Amino acid sequence: MAMDAALIESLIREGIPDAEVRIEDLRGDGDHYAAYVESAAFKGKTRVQQHKMVYDALQGRMGGELHALALQTSIPKDA
Amino acid sequence: MDNSVAERIKSDIESNDVVLYMKGTPVFPQCGFSSAVVQVLTHLGVKFKGIDVLVDPSLREGIKSFSSWPTIPQLYVKGEFVGGCDIVREMYQTGELMEMLSSKGVDVQVKA
């Protein structure tokens, strides 16, 4: 069930091209991650919509292969 | 999704102000994310109905497609999807959660 951090990062970047992505492996087990995603594309969107954009970028892996991804989204200050 | 599952979700979120779809029960959460949301709601003194998706596979999949949201827990307030654990936690920390609950007429009594 484990997933590589680099793959998570590249999928998010692919889906949200301008995104700044930072992934933390919370337990060092390749299964519990935190993702911080900053993108101007989140502007004007609710948190639910922002998180959904990231889940969409993960192409169905969220909730399946990727069980534990704590997600935090933000908008760049100058956006 | 089976229509009867959608009907059941609809009736649960319409007849209860605050509903949490979770893994395990409020007393015995079976997952850290579910547990975190229970803690927030308990701390705010909010009465909520916890629904254990682990005892019903059709509900476990059904709630995901009902909300178009891939993960559990899922919090509903007055029939409206609020978000999962990360969103609830963030809204709690910024005070938005309390504000939203009060504005929707849900009783909040913060425990000291």
N, CA and C atoms of all chains as a GROMACS GRO file, in nm:
protein
  573
    1MET      N    1   0.082  -0.120   0.000
    1MET     CA    2   0.000   0.000   0.000
    1MET      C    3   0.086   0.126   0.000
    2ALA      N    4   0.215   0.111   0.021
    2ALA     CA    5   0.299   0.229   0.033
    2ALA      C    6   0.317   0.299  -0.101
    3MET      N    7   0.345   0.426  -0.094
    3MET     CA    8   0.359   0.505  -0.216
    3MET      C    9   0.478   0.599  -0.197
    4ASP      N   10   0.552   0.618  -0.305
    4ASP     CA   11   0.672   0.698  -0.297
    4ASP      C   12   0.641   0.848  -0.291
    5ALA      N   13   0.712   0.919  -0.203
    5ALA     CA   14   0.688   1.063  -0.188
    5ALA      C   15   0.710   1.139  -0.318
    6ALA      N   16   0.811   1.098  -0.395
    6ALA     CA   17   0.841   1.166  -0.520
    6ALA      C   18   0.726   1.152  -0.620
    7LEU      N   19   0.659   1.037  -0.616
    7LEU     CA   20   0.546   1.015  -0.707
    7LEU      C   21   0.429   1.106  -0.667
    8ILE      N   22   0.403   1.116  -0.537
    8ILE     CA   23   0.296   1.204  -0.490
    8ILE      C   24   0.323   1.346  -0.538
    9GLU      N   25   0.448   1.388  -0.518
    9GLU     CA   26   0.486   1.524  -0.554
    9GLU      C   27   0.470   1.548  -0.704
   10SER      N   28   0.515   1.453  -0.785
   10SER     CA   29   0.509   1.476  -0.929
   10SER      C   30   0.364   1.473  -0.979
   11LEU      N   31   0.280   1.389  -0.919
   11LEU     CA   32   0.139   1.387  -0.960
   11LEU      C   33   0.071   1.520  -0.928
   12ILE      N   34   0.100   1.574  -0.810
   12ILE     CA   35   0.038   1.702  -0.773
   12ILE      C   36   0.085   1.813  -0.867
   13ARG      N   37   0.216   1.814  -0.897
   13ARG     CA   38   0.271   1.915  -0.988
   13ARG      C   39   0.212   1.904  -1.128
   14GLU      N   40   0.190   1.781  -1.170
   14GLU     CA   41   0.132   1.758  -1.301
   14GLU      C   42  -0.010   1.814  -1.306
   15GLY      N   43  -0.085   1.789  -1.199
   15GLY     CA   44  -0.225   1.831  -1.195
   15GLY      C   45  -0.241   1.980  -1.170
   16ILE      N   46  -0.151   2.038  -1.091
   16ILE     CA   47  -0.157   2.180  -1.058
   16ILE      C   48  -0.020   2.239  -1.089
   17PRO      N   49   0.002   2.277  -1.215
   17PRO     CA   50   0.136   2.308  -1.264
   17PRO      C   51   0.213   2.414  -1.185
   18ASP      N   52   0.145   2.514  -1.130
   18ASP     CA   53   0.222   2.619  -1.062
   18ASP      C   54   0.245   2.588  -0.914
   19ALA      N   55   0.206   2.469  -0.871
   19ALA     CA   56   0.205   2.440  -0.727
   19ALA      C   57   0.345   2.427  -0.667
   20GLU      N   58   0.358   2.483  -0.548
   20GLU     CA   59   0.474   2.457  -0.464
   20GLU      C   60   0.435   2.339  -0.376
   21VAL      N   61   0.510   2.231  -0.384
   21VAL     CA   62   0.470   2.111  -0.310
   21VAL      C   63   0.580   2.071  -0.212
   22ARG      N   64   0.540   2.042  -0.091
   22ARG     CA   65   0.635   1.989   0.007
   22ARG      C   66   0.572   1.866   0.071
   23ILE      N   67   0.645   1.755   0.066
   23ILE     CA   68   0.593   1.630   0.123
   23ILE      C   69   0.677   1.591   0.244
   24GLU      N   70   0.612   1.554   0.350
   24GLU     CA   71   0.684   1.504   0.466
   24GLU      C   72   0.642   1.360   0.492
   25ASP      N   73   0.739   1.275   0.514
   25ASP     CA   74   0.710   1.137   0.549
   25ASP      C   75   0.698   1.134   0.702
   26LEU      N   76   0.575   1.126   0.751
   26LEU     CA   77   0.551   1.149   0.893
   26LEU      C   78   0.611   1.042   0.983
   27ARG      N   79   0.607   0.918   0.938
   27ARG     CA   80   0.657   0.812   1.024
   27ARG      C   81   0.776   0.739   0.966
   28GLY      N   82   0.820   0.783   0.847
   28GLY     CA   83   0.932   0.717   0.784
   28GLY      C   84   0.898   0.577   0.733
   29ASP      N   85   0.768   0.550   0.719
   29ASP     CA   86   0.728   0.416   0.674
   29ASP      C   87   0.675   0.416   0.530
   30GLY      N   88   0.684   0.532   0.463
   30GLY     CA   89   0.637   0.540   0.326
   30GLY      C   90   0.487   0.526   0.313
   31ASP      N   91   0.416   0.547   0.421
   31ASP     CA   92   0.271   0.527   0.418
   31ASP      C   93   0.193   0.641   0.484
   32HIS      N   94   0.262   0.721   0.562
   32HIS     CA   95   0.194   0.832   0.631
   32HIS      C   96   0.263   0.962   0.594
   33TYR      N   97   0.195   1.040   0.508
   33TYR     CA   98   0.256   1.161   0.459
   33TYR      C   99   0.176   1.285   0.497
   34ALA      N  100   0.246   1.396   0.499
   34ALA     CA  101   0.179   1.525   0.503
   34ALA      C  102   0.219   1.599   0.377
   35ALA      N  103   0.124   1.662   0.310
   35ALA     CA  104   0.154   1.740   0.191
   35ALA      C  105   0.112   1.885   0.212
   36TYR      N  106   0.204   1.974   0.181
   36TYR     CA  107   0.172   2.117   0.184
   36TYR      C  108   0.174   2.166   0.041
   37VAL      N  109   0.064   2.218  -0.004
   37VAL     CA  110   0.053   2.259  -0.143
   37VAL      C  111   0.012   2.405  -0.150
   38GLU      N  112   0.095   2.484  -0.218
   38GLU     CA  113   0.064   2.626  -0.233
   38GLU      C  114   0.048   2.654  -0.382
   39SER      N  115  -0.065   2.716  -0.418
   39SER     CA  116  -0.086   2.746  -0.558
   39SER      C  117  -0.183   2.862  -0.574
   40ALA      N  118  -0.156   2.944  -0.675
   40ALA     CA  119  -0.246   3.055  -0.705
   40ALA      C  120  -0.378   3.002  -0.760
   41ALA      N  121  -0.376   2.879  -0.809
   41ALA     CA  122  -0.499   2.819  -0.864
   41ALA      C  123  -0.605   2.798  -0.756
   42PHE      N  124  -0.566   2.805  -0.630
   42PHE     CA  125  -0.662   2.785  -0.521
   42PHE      C  126  -0.744   2.911  -0.493
   43LYS      N  127  -0.700   3.022  -0.553
   43LYS     CA  128  -0.766   3.150  -0.524
   43LYS      C  129  -0.915   3.145  -0.553
   44GLY      N  130  -0.994   3.196  -0.460
   44GLY     CA  131  -1.138   3.203  -0.480
   44GLY      C  132  -1.208   3.071  -0.459
   45LYS      N  133  -1.133   2.968  -0.417
   45LYS     CA  134  -1.195   2.838  -0.396
   45LYS      C  135  -1.206   2.808  -0.247
   46THR      N  136  -1.308   2.731  -0.210
   46THR     CA  137  -1.322   2.691  -0.071
   46THR      C  138  -1.218   2.584  -0.040
   47ARG      N  139  -1.197   2.559   0.090
   47ARG     CA  140  -1.100   2.457   0.129
   47ARG      C  141  -1.137   2.322   0.069
   48VAL      N  142  -1.266   2.291   0.072
   48VAL     CA  143  -1.309   2.162   0.016
   48VAL      C  144  -1.271   2.154  -0.133
   49GLN      N  145  -1.294   2.263  -0.206
   49GLN     CA  146  -1.260   2.264  -0.349
   49GLN      C  147  -1.108   2.254  -0.369
   50GLN      N  148  -1.031   2.321  -0.281
   50GLN     CA  149  -0.885   2.316  -0.293
   50GLN      C  150  -0.833   2.174  -0.270
   51HIS      N  151  -0.885   2.110  -0.166
   51HIS     CA  152  -0.841   1.975  -0.138
   51HIS      C  153  -0.882   1.879  -0.250
   52LYS      N  154  -1.000   1.906  -0.305
   52LYS     CA  155  -1.048   1.822  -0.414
   52LYS      C  156  -0.956   1.832  -0.536
   53MET      N  157  -0.904   1.953  -0.561
   53MET     CA  158  -0.812   1.970  -0.674
   53MET      C  159  -0.687   1.883  -0.655
   54VAL      N  160  -0.640   1.877  -0.531
   54VAL     CA  161  -0.523   1.794  -0.504
   54VAL      C  162  -0.560   1.645  -0.518
   55TYR      N  163  -0.676   1.607  -0.465
   55TYR     CA  164  -0.718   1.468  -0.477
   55TYR      C  165  -0.734   1.429  -0.625
   56ASP      N  166  -0.788   1.522  -0.704
   56ASP     CA  167  -0.803   1.495  -0.847
   56ASP      C  168  -0.666   1.471  -0.912
   57ALA      N  169  -0.569   1.553  -0.871
   57ALA     CA  170  -0.434   1.538  -0.925
   57ALA      C  171  -0.377   1.400  -0.891
   58LEU      N  172  -0.419   1.345  -0.779
   58LEU     CA  173  -0.367   1.214  -0.736
   58LEU      C  174  -0.440   1.098  -0.807
   59GLN      N  175  -0.529   1.132  -0.897
   59GLN     CA  176  -0.592   1.036  -0.987
   59GLN      C  177  -0.646   0.911  -0.919
   60GLY      N  178  -0.726   0.932  -0.817
   60GLY     CA  179  -0.794   0.819  -0.757
   60GLY      C  180  -0.713   0.741  -0.654
   61ARG      N  181  -0.587   0.781  -0.635
   61ARG     CA  182  -0.507   0.706  -0.537
   61ARG      C  183  -0.543   0.741  -0.394
   62MET      N  184  -0.593   0.864  -0.375
   62MET     CA  185  -0.628   0.907  -0.240
   62MET      C  186  -0.743   0.821  -0.188
   63GLY      N  187  -0.724   0.774  -0.066
   63GLY     CA  188  -0.830   0.692  -0.007
   63GLY      C  189  -0.814   0.544  -0.042
   64GLY      N  190  -0.729   0.517  -0.141
   64GLY     CA  191  -0.704   0.379  -0.176
   64GLY      C  192  -0.562   0.345  -0.138
   65GLU      N  193  -0.476   0.348  -0.243
   65GLU     CA  194  -0.334   0.326  -0.224
   65GLU      C  195  -0.277   0.418  -0.117
   66LEU      N  196  -0.326   0.540  -0.119
   66LEU     CA  197  -0.274   0.643  -0.030
   66LEU      C  198  -0.376   0.664   0.081
   67HIS      N  199  -0.351   0.598   0.193
   67HIS     CA  200  -0.448   0.604   0.301
   67HIS      C  201  -0.428   0.730   0.384
   68ALA      N  202  -0.304   0.757   0.420
   68ALA     CA  203  -0.281   0.862   0.518
   68ALA      C  204  -0.202   0.977   0.459
   69LEU      N  205  -0.273   1.072   0.405
   69LEU     CA  206  -0.210   1.193   0.356
   69LEU      C  207  -0.278   1.311   0.423
   70ALA      N  208  -0.207   1.373   0.516
   70ALA     CA  209  -0.260   1.495   0.578
   70ALA      C  210  -0.231   1.608   0.482
   71LEU      N  211  -0.332   1.685   0.451
   71LEU     CA  212  -0.319   1.783   0.345
   71LEU      C  213  -0.342   1.924   0.396
   72GLN      N  214  -0.253   2.014   0.356
   72GLN     CA  215  -0.275   2.154   0.387
   72GLN      C  216  -0.252   2.236   0.261
   73THR      N  217  -0.352   2.314   0.224
   73THR     CA  218  -0.339   2.394   0.103
   73THR      C  219  -0.332   2.542   0.140
   74SER      N  220  -0.265   2.619   0.055
   74SER     CA  221  -0.261   2.763   0.079
   74SER      C  222  -0.243   2.837  -0.053
   75ILE      N  223  -0.268   2.967  -0.045
   75ILE     CA  224  -0.258   3.052  -0.163
   75ILE      C  225  -0.137   3.144  -0.142
   76PRO      N  226  -0.052   3.161  -0.242
   76PRO     CA  227   0.063   3.251  -0.224
   76PRO      C  228   0.015   3.392  -0.190
   77LYS      N  229   0.091   3.459  -0.106
   77LYS     CA  230   0.049   3.592  -0.059
   77LYS      C  231   0.032   3.693  -0.172
   78ASP      N  232   0.114   3.681  -0.276
   78ASP     CA  233   0.108   3.781  -0.382
   78ASP      C  234   0.013   3.743  -0.496
   79ALA      N  235  -0.062   3.635  -0.477
   79ALA     CA  236  -0.152   3.590  -0.585
   79ALA      C  237  -0.277   3.676  -0.590
   80MET      N  238  -2.358   0.379  -0.725
   80MET     CA  239  -2.401   0.362  -0.587
   80MET      C  240  -2.546   0.318  -0.583
   81ASP      N  241  -2.572   0.227  -0.491
   81ASP     CA  242  -2.707   0.180  -0.466
   81ASP      C  243  -2.794   0.296  -0.421
   82ASN      N  244  -2.912   0.308  -0.480
   82ASN     CA  245  -2.999   0.420  -0.444
   82ASN      C  246  -3.039   0.420  -0.298
   83SER      N  247  -3.056   0.301  -0.242
   83SER     CA  248  -3.099   0.294  -0.104
   83SER      C  249  -2.991   0.350  -0.010
   84VAL      N  250  -2.864   0.337  -0.049
   84VAL     CA  251  -2.756   0.393   0.032
   84VAL      C  252  -2.763   0.545   0.028
   85ALA      N  253  -2.782   0.600  -0.091
   85ALA     CA  254  -2.793   0.746  -0.106
   85ALA      C  255  -2.911   0.799  -0.026
   86GLU      N  256  -3.022   0.725  -0.032
   86GLU     CA  257  -3.142   0.766   0.045
   86GLU      C  258  -3.114   0.767   0.194
   87ARG      N  259  -3.042   0.665   0.237
   87ARG     CA  260  -3.011   0.655   0.379
   87ARG      C  261  -2.921   0.770   0.425
   88ILE      N  262  -2.818   0.801   0.344
   88ILE     CA  263  -2.729   0.912   0.378
   88ILE      C  264  -2.808   1.041   0.384
   89LYS      N  265  -2.892   1.061   0.283
   89LYS     CA  266  -2.974   1.182   0.276
   89LYS      C  267  -3.058   1.197   0.401
   90SER      N  268  -3.123   1.090   0.440
   90SER     CA  269  -3.212   1.100   0.555
   90SER      C  270  -3.132   1.121   0.684
   91ASP      N  271  -3.012   1.061   0.694
   91ASP     CA  272  -2.929   1.082   0.813
   91ASP      C  273  -2.881   1.227   0.825
   92ILE      N  274  -2.837   1.284   0.713
   92ILE     CA  275  -2.783   1.420   0.724
   92ILE      C  276  -2.894   1.524   0.730
   93GLU      N  277  -3.016   1.484   0.692
   93GLU     CA  278  -3.127   1.579   0.703
   93GLU      C  279  -3.190   1.576   0.841
   94SER      N  280  -3.185   1.460   0.907
   94SER     CA  281  -3.254   1.451   1.036
   94SER      C  282  -3.160   1.473   1.155
   95ASN      N  283  -3.030   1.493   1.129
   95ASN     CA  284  -2.937   1.524   1.237
   95ASN      C  285  -2.857   1.648   1.200
   96ASP      N  286  -2.843   1.741   1.296
   96ASP     CA  287  -2.770   1.865   1.267
   96ASP      C  288  -2.624   1.839   1.231
   97VAL      N  289  -2.561   1.753   1.309
   97VAL     CA  290  -2.419   1.726   1.287
   97VAL      C  291  -2.399   1.575   1.275
   98VAL      N  292  -2.345   1.533   1.161
   98VAL     CA  293  -2.324   1.390   1.137
   98VAL      C  294  -2.178   1.368   1.100
   99LEU      N  295  -2.116   1.270   1.164
   99LEU     CA  296  -1.979   1.235   1.130
   99LEU      C  297  -1.974   1.091   1.080
  100TYR      N  298  -1.938   1.077   0.952
  100TYR     CA  299  -1.912   0.943   0.897
  100TYR      C  300  -1.768   0.911   0.933
  101MET      N  301  -1.750   0.802   1.003
  101MET     CA  302  -1.618   0.774   1.060
  101MET      C  303  -1.587   0.625   1.062
  102LYS      N  304  -1.460   0.596   1.092
  102LYS     CA  305  -1.420   0.457   1.110
  102LYS      C  306  -1.423   0.430   1.260
  103GLY      N  307  -1.508   0.340   1.302
  103GLY     CA  308  -1.528   0.313   1.443
  103GLY      C  309  -1.641   0.399   1.497
  104THR      N  310  -1.652   0.402   1.628
  104THR     CA  311  -1.758   0.481   1.692
  104THR      C  312  -1.695   0.597   1.768
  105PRO      N  313  -1.775   0.697   1.805
  105PRO     CA  314  -1.719   0.809   1.882
  105PRO      C  315  -1.645   0.763   2.008
  106VAL      N  316  -1.692   0.654   2.070
  106VAL     CA  317  -1.626   0.605   2.191
  106VAL      C  318  -1.499   0.526   2.155
  107PHE      N  319  -1.505   0.449   2.048
  107PHE     CA  320  -1.388   0.373   2.003
  107PHE      C  321  -1.355   0.399   1.856
  108PRO      N  322  -1.296   0.515   1.829
  108PRO     CA  323  -1.257   0.542   1.690
  108PRO      C  324  -1.150   0.441   1.647
  109GLN      N  325  -1.158   0.396   1.521
  109GLN     CA  326  -1.065   0.295   1.472
  109GLN      C  327  -0.958   0.353   1.381
  110CYS      N  328  -0.943   0.484   1.381
  110CYS     CA  329  -0.848   0.546   1.291
  110CYS      C  330  -0.814   0.683   1.347
  111GLY      N  331  -0.688   0.722   1.334
  111GLY     CA  332  -0.641   0.847   1.392
  111GLY      C  333  -0.714   0.970   1.340
  112PHE      N  334  -0.749   0.967   1.211
  112PHE     CA  335  -0.816   1.083   1.152
  112PHE      C  336  -0.958   1.098   1.209
  113SER      N  337  -1.028   0.985   1.220
  113SER     CA  338  -1.162   0.987   1.278
  113SER      C  339  -1.155   1.034   1.423
  114SER      N  340  -1.057   0.981   1.493
  114SER     CA  341  -1.040   1.016   1.633
  114SER      C  342  -1.017   1.166   1.652
  115ALA      N  343  -0.938   1.224   1.563
  115ALA     CA  344  -0.907   1.368   1.573
  115ALA      C  345  -1.034   1.452   1.559
  116VAL      N  346  -1.122   1.414   1.468
  116VAL     CA  347  -1.244   1.491   1.448
  116VAL      C  348  -1.338   1.475   1.568
  117VAL      N  349  -1.345   1.352   1.621
  117VAL     CA  350  -1.426   1.329   1.741
  117VAL      C  351  -1.378   1.419   1.854
  118GLN      N  352  -1.245   1.428   1.867
  118GLN     CA  353  -1.188   1.512   1.973
  118GLN      C  354  -1.228   1.658   1.958
  119VAL      N  355  -1.221   1.709   1.836
  119VAL     CA  356  -1.257   1.848   1.812
  119VAL      C  357  -1.404   1.871   1.848
  120LEU      N  358  -1.491   1.783   1.799
  120LEU     CA  359  -1.635   1.800   1.824
  120LEU      C  360  -1.665   1.789   1.974
  121THR      N  361  -1.598   1.695   2.039
  121THR     CA  362  -1.619   1.677   2.182
  121THR      C  363  -1.572   1.800   2.259
  122HIS      N  364  -1.456   1.850   2.219
  122HIS     CA  365  -1.403   1.969   2.285
  122HIS      C  366  -1.499   2.088   2.270
  123LEU      N  367  -1.562   2.097   2.156
  123LEU     CA  368  -1.656   2.208   2.133
  123LEU      C  369  -1.793   2.180   2.195
  124GLY      N  370  -1.808   2.061   2.254
  124GLY     CA  371  -1.934   2.027   2.318
  124GLY      C  372  -2.049   2.015   2.219
  125VAL      N  373  -2.016   1.973   2.097
  125VAL     CA  374  -2.118   1.962   1.993
  125VAL      C  375  -2.181   1.823   1.997
  126LYS      N  376  -2.313   1.818   1.997
  126LYS     CA  377  -2.381   1.689   1.988
  126LYS      C  378  -2.376   1.644   1.844
  127PHE      N  379  -2.331   1.522   1.821
  127PHE     CA  380  -2.327   1.474   1.683
  127PHE      C  381  -2.360   1.326   1.676
  128LYS      N  382  -2.404   1.285   1.558
  128LYS     CA  383  -2.430   1.145   1.534
  128LYS      C  384  -2.310   1.087   1.461
  129GLY      N  385  -2.247   0.989   1.522
  129GLY     CA  386  -2.135   0.922   1.458
  129GLY      C  387  -2.185   0.799   1.385
  130ILE      N  388  -2.147   0.785   1.260
  130ILE     CA  389  -2.190   0.668   1.184
  130ILE      C  390  -2.067   0.588   1.144
  131ASP      N  391  -2.061   0.465   1.188
  131ASP     CA  392  -1.945   0.379   1.164
  131ASP      C  393  -1.954   0.315   1.026
  132VAL      N  394  -1.865   0.354   0.936
  132VAL     CA  395  -1.871   0.299   0.800
  132VAL      C  396  -1.809   0.159   0.793
  133LEU      N  397  -1.735   0.123   0.897
  133LEU     CA  398  -1.668  -0.007   0.894
  133LEU      C  399  -1.767  -0.124   0.903
  134VAL      N  400  -1.883  -0.099   0.961
  134VAL     CA  401  -1.979  -0.208   0.975
  134VAL      C  402  -2.064  -0.225   0.850
  135ASP      N  403  -2.048  -0.136   0.751
  135ASP     CA  404  -2.131  -0.142   0.632
  135ASP      C  405  -2.051  -0.101   0.507
  136PRO      N  406  -1.998  -0.200   0.435
  136PRO     CA  407  -1.914  -0.171   0.318
  136PRO      C  408  -1.987  -0.086   0.213
  137SER      N  409  -2.117  -0.103   0.199
  137SER     CA  410  -2.187  -0.026   0.096
  137SER      C  411  -2.193   0.121   0.136
  138LEU      N  412  -2.201   0.145   0.266
  138LEU     CA  413  -2.200   0.283   0.314
  138LEU      C  414  -2.060   0.342   0.303
  139ARG      N  415  -1.960   0.260   0.330
  139ARG     CA  416  -1.822   0.307   0.322
  139ARG      C  417  -1.789   0.358   0.183
  140GLU      N  418  -1.833   0.286   0.080
  140GLU     CA  419  -1.811   0.331  -0.057
  140GLU      C  420  -1.913   0.438  -0.094
  141GLY      N  421  -2.036   0.420  -0.045
  141GLY     CA  422  -2.145   0.510  -0.081
  141GLY      C  423  -2.121   0.653  -0.039
  142ILE      N  424  -2.067   0.672   0.081
  142ILE     CA  425  -2.048   0.809   0.129
  142ILE      C  426  -1.939   0.879   0.047
  143LYS      N  427  -1.844   0.800  -0.004
  143LYS     CA  428  -1.738   0.859  -0.086
  143LYS      C  429  -1.795   0.914  -0.216
  144SER      N  430  -1.883   0.839  -0.279
  144SER     CA  431  -1.938   0.892  -0.404
  144SER      C  432  -2.045   0.996  -0.377
  145PHE      N  433  -2.118   0.982  -0.266
  145PHE     CA  434  -2.220   1.081  -0.232
  145PHE      C  435  -2.158   1.220  -0.220
  146SER      N  436  -2.044   1.228  -0.154
  146SER     CA  437  -1.978   1.358  -0.131
  146SER      C  438  -1.875   1.389  -0.239
  147SER      N  439  -1.847   1.296  -0.330
  147SER     CA  440  -1.731   1.302  -0.418
  147SER      C  441  -1.607   1.338  -0.338
  148TRP      N  442  -1.584   1.265  -0.236
  148TRP     CA  443  -1.470   1.289  -0.147
  148TRP      C  444  -1.410   1.153  -0.115
  149PRO      N  445  -1.277   1.136  -0.136
  149PRO     CA  446  -1.222   1.000  -0.135
  149PRO      C  447  -1.194   0.941   0.002
  150THR      N  448  -1.199   1.022   0.107
  150THR     CA  449  -1.155   0.970   0.236
  150THR      C  450  -1.261   0.982   0.344
  151ILE      N  451  -1.239   0.910   0.451
  151ILE     CA  452  -1.325   0.911   0.569
  151ILE      C  453  -1.233   0.944   0.686
  152PRO      N  454  -1.269   1.026   0.781
  152PRO     CA  455  -1.401   1.079   0.815
  152PRO      C  456  -1.452   1.190   0.723
  153GLN      N  457  -1.582   1.210   0.730
  153GLN     CA  458  -1.649   1.319   0.660
  153GLN      C  459  -1.750   1.382   0.755
  154LEU      N  460  -1.743   1.513   0.765
  154LEU     CA  461  -1.833   1.584   0.855
  154LEU      C  462  -1.942   1.658   0.778
  155TYR      N  463  -2.065   1.637   0.821
  155TYR     CA  464  -2.179   1.709   0.764
  155TYR      C  465  -2.245   1.794   0.872
  156VAL      N  466  -2.274   1.920   0.839
  156VAL     CA  467  -2.348   2.006   0.931
  156VAL      C  468  -2.470   2.060   0.858
  157LYS      N  469  -2.585   2.039   0.917
  157LYS     CA  470  -2.712   2.081   0.856
  157LYS      C  471  -2.721   2.038   0.710
  158GLY      N  472  -2.686   1.915   0.686
  158GLY     CA  473  -2.700   1.859   0.552
  158GLY      C  474  -2.592   1.900   0.454
  159GLU      N  475  -2.494   1.977   0.502
  159GLU     CA  476  -2.393   2.028   0.410
  159GLU      C  477  -2.257   1.967   0.442
  160PHE      N  478  -2.186   1.923   0.339
  160PHE     CA  479  -2.054   1.864   0.358
  160PHE      C  480  -1.953   1.971   0.398
  161VAL      N  481  -1.886   1.950   0.511
  161VAL     CA  482  -1.789   2.049   0.560
  161VAL      C  483  -1.648   2.011   0.517
  162GLY      N  484  -1.613   1.883   0.528
  162GLY     CA  485  -1.480   1.841   0.488
  162GLY      C  486  -1.435   1.720   0.566
  163GLY      N  487  -1.308   1.686   0.544
  163GLY     CA  488  -1.248   1.574   0.615
  163GLY      C  489  -1.167   1.624   0.734
  164CYS      N  490  -1.082   1.536   0.785
  164CYS     CA  491  -1.009   1.566   0.907
  164CYS      C  492  -0.921   1.692   0.898
  165ASP      N  493  -0.846   1.705   0.788
  165ASP     CA  494  -0.755   1.818   0.776
  165ASP      C  495  -0.830   1.950   0.777
  166ILE      N  496  -0.941   1.952   0.706
  166ILE     CA  497  -1.020   2.076   0.695
  166ILE      C  498  -1.083   2.109   0.830
  167VAL      N  499  -1.140   2.007   0.895
  167VAL     CA  500  -1.203   2.030   1.026
  167VAL      C  501  -1.099   2.082   1.125
  168ARG      N  502  -0.982   2.019   1.124
  168ARG     CA  503  -0.877   2.060   1.217
  168ARG      C  504  -0.834   2.205   1.191
  169GLU      N  505  -0.816   2.237   1.064
  169GLU     CA  506  -0.773   2.372   1.030
  169GLU      C  507  -0.880   2.474   1.067
  170MET      N  508  -1.005   2.440   1.038
  170MET     CA  509  -1.114   2.532   1.072
  170MET      C  510  -1.128   2.549   1.222
  171TYR      N  511  -1.099   2.442   1.295
  171TYR     CA  512  -1.104   2.451   1.441
  171TYR      C  513  -0.995   2.547   1.491
  172GLN      N  514  -0.874   2.530   1.437
  172GLN     CA  515  -0.762   2.611   1.483
  172GLN      C  516  -0.782   2.760   1.454
  173THR      N  517  -0.846   2.792   1.341
  173THR     CA  518  -0.865   2.933   1.307
  173THR      C  519  -0.992   2.990   1.369
  174GLY      N  520  -1.070   2.906   1.434
  174GLY     CA  521  -1.194   2.954   1.495
  174GLY      C  522  -1.312   2.952   1.399
  175GLU      N  523  -1.286   2.918   1.272
  175GLU     CA  524  -1.393   2.917   1.171
  175GLU      C  525  -1.499   2.812   1.199
  176LEU      N  526  -1.456   2.702   1.259
  176LEU     CA  527  -1.550   2.593   1.282
  176LEU      C  528  -1.658   2.634   1.381
  177MET      N  529  -1.613   2.697   1.491
  177MET     CA  530  -1.708   2.743   1.592
  177MET      C  531  -1.804   2.845   1.533
  178GLU      N  532  -1.746   2.935   1.455
  178GLU     CA  533  -1.824   3.041   1.392
  178GLU      C  534  -1.930   2.980   1.300
  179MET      N  535  -1.886   2.883   1.219
  179MET     CA  536  -1.977   2.820   1.124
  179MET      C  537  -2.088   2.746   1.198
  180LEU      N  538  -2.052   2.672   1.303
  180LEU     CA  539  -2.152   2.598   1.378
  180LEU      C  540  -2.254   2.692   1.441
  181SER      N  541  -2.206   2.799   1.504
  181SER     CA  542  -2.300   2.892   1.568
  181SER      C  543  -2.387   2.959   1.464
  182SER      N  544  -2.328   2.996   1.351
  182SER     CA  545  -2.408   3.066   1.249
  182SER      C  546  -2.515   2.975   1.192
  183LYS      N  547  -2.492   2.843   1.201
  183LYS     CA  548  -2.593   2.750   1.152
  183LYS      C  549  -2.688   2.706   1.262
  184GLY      N  550  -2.670   2.766   1.380
  184GLY     CA  551  -2.762   2.739   1.490
  184GLY      C  552  -2.735   2.610   1.565
  185VAL      N  553  -2.609   2.562   1.557
  185VAL     CA  554  -2.573   2.442   1.633
  185VAL      C  555  -2.516   2.485   1.768
  186ASP      N  556  -2.560   2.420   1.876
  186ASP     CA  557  -2.513   2.454   2.010
  186ASP      C  558  -2.366   2.419   2.028
  187VAL      N  559  -2.288   2.518   2.071
  187VAL     CA  560  -2.147   2.495   2.098
  187VAL      C  561  -2.120   2.534   2.243
  188GLN      N  562  -2.059   2.444   2.317
  188GLN     CA  563  -2.023   2.474   2.456
  188GLN      C  564  -1.882   2.427   2.480
  189VAL      N  565  -1.787   2.519   2.463
  189VAL     CA  566  -1.647   2.480   2.472
  189VAL      C  567  -1.615   2.434   2.613
  190LYS      N  568  -1.553   2.316   2.618
  190LYS     CA  569  -1.512   2.260   2.748
  190LYS      C  570  -1.381   2.323   2.790
  191ALA      N  571  -1.369   2.354   2.916
  191ALA     CA  572  -1.247   2.419   2.965
  191ALA      C  573  -1.131   2.321   2.963
   0.00000   0.00000   0.00000
